[in-house]
Structures are given as C-alpha cells and as structure tokens.
Amino acid sequence: MPTALDPLLQHATRLTVLAFLGACREAEFAAVRDHCEVSDSVLSKAATALEEAGYLVVKKGYVGKRPRTWLAATREGRAALAAHLAELQRLVAAAEAAGAQHA
C-alpha cells in the first residue's frame, strides 16, 4: 500500500526539527540543537536539507557582538509536517483496524 509520507521527514532529526519549529515563530540554533539532542554538525545538515526543500529559513545575525543563527519553519514546512503527521495517523488507524479484524 503506497503512502504519502514525506521522504524528507522520515529522518528522525529533520522531523524533530520541523516539529519543534512548528510550535514557535522562530528559535535560536542552540535551542533547537539542545531540544533535538544532536551536535551542531548534525543540526546544520538537517537544517540545510530542510532549507533546500523550502521547509525552513535560516537567519543569521548578532546579539551584541556574538553571532547567532535562528531557524524558522516556512508555511510550506508547516503544511508538509501536517500532511506527514496526518499520513502517519492514517497508517496507524489502518493498522489498528486490520489488527482488530485478526484478533
């Protein structure tokens, strides 16, 4: 049975990043990294993949003299996350229904 899961969001880190950003307007790189419990390089690679897909934007700036990076989900990213989660829920419901028939 083919599914409509987003291949980009089947990677746990990318899914977690987009889910975190979906709950806020934007977040500092370090906050996202800490939430996802990954290294800077792992988050950077995930953010690049999501940015290339149009799912998030990366904004660089300064707080005082310290460089900072902020990440934010785009409208397309939020829609992709919602569709991915809806498909996961559909798959679970179908599996539960099929399992109930064989119980």
C-alpha positions, -999 to 999 in steps of 0.1 A, spaced: 0 0 0 17 33 -11 18 61 14 20 98 12 48 101 38 73 129 31 106 111 24 125 142 38 106 139 71 112 102 76 146 112 90 141 115 128 162 146 132 146 165 104 111 155 117 120 166 152 135 199 140 104 208 120 80 197 148 99 219 172 99 249 148 62 243 141 54 252 177 72 286 176 77 316 154 115 310 153 142 296 175 178 301 181 200 273 166 213 263 201 178 259 214 168 236 185 201 216 189 195 211 226 159 200 221 169 176 194 199 163 214 222 164 184 256 180 176 259 213 158 270 195 126 240 171 127 216 200 131 234 220 105 230 192 79 193 187 88 186 224 86 203 226 52 182 198 39 150 214 52 161 248 39 168 234 4 133 218 4 118 252 14 106 239 48 126 263 69 146 296 67 179 303 83 185 338 95 220 349 108 226 380 129 242 392 160 232 396 197 257 423 208 289 412 192 281 375 193 270 358 160 237 339 162 216 318 139 178 315 140 157 289 124 120 292 114 95 269 97 80 282 65 44 279 56 54 251 32 73 234 60 43 236 84 20 222 57 44 193 49 47 185 86 9 185 90 4 162 59 32 139 71 16 136 106 -18 130 91 -5 102 69 12 86 100 -21 88 118 -39 72 88 -13 44 88 -18 37 125 -56 37 122 -55 13 92 -31 -10 111 -52 -10 142 -83 -17 121 -66 -46 103 -52 -59 136 -86 -58 152 -100 -80 124 -74 -107 132 -78 -106 170 
